[in-house]
Amino acid sequence: MSDDIYEHLTYDGFKFFTIAQVEPKLKARTLTINGVSKAYSMTGWRIGYGAGDKRLIKAMTNLQSQSTTNASSISQAAAVEALNGDQAFLGEWRKSFVARRDLVVNALNKIPGLKCASPEGAFYVYPSCAGLIGKKTPQGATLNNSGDVATYLLESVGVAVVPGTAFGLDPYFRISYATAEKTLTEACSRIAKACAELTGEAKAA
């Protein structure tokens, strides 16, 4: 099963290919899933779709018909217009995401204890907070994992991040940069402030 929801949100010359394009022999075994929530900012419309072997799609249809209601006709019509309409806006859309990505990555990499790679797609960064593990908060609590770091950032400076434990990878946390640059700048500034207030030695990464 290949989740291609970010196919239009790629950067730095990265080219998207479906798994069936990479290896055509896998086509009969591949279920591709996608939707309009990311590239077309239609999250609330709750529209996704799948493509694959007819037998698999039929089985999925049978299951869904007994477990959920159908997407509304209005949502379906809006999704058709998004997918078949003018796609020119995607170029500018990508440029704005690149600018936000670079802003956040550069700001995070200036904060002692954090290291952030530059992603080639989607609209999240996933910095390592290994340099913070083992340090103590001003209240005396020890940061033992990314969950502790996320809680500390939320309670001390009001910045919400998703701990890497939610994705099976620690010590990292996720930040979405799908918001205004002013907000991102303020969030990174607050994270820097919170990190500067930690004391003690970090554990070896």
Secondary structure by P-SEA (a helix, b strand, c coil): cccccccccccccbbbbccccccccccccbbbbccccccccccccccccccccaaaaaaaaaaaaaccccccaaaaaaaaaaaaccccaaaaaaaaaaaaaaaaaaaaaacccbbbbbbccccbbbbbcccccccccccccccccaaaaaaaaaaacbbbbbcccccccccbbbbbccccaaaaaaaaaaaaaaaaacccccccc
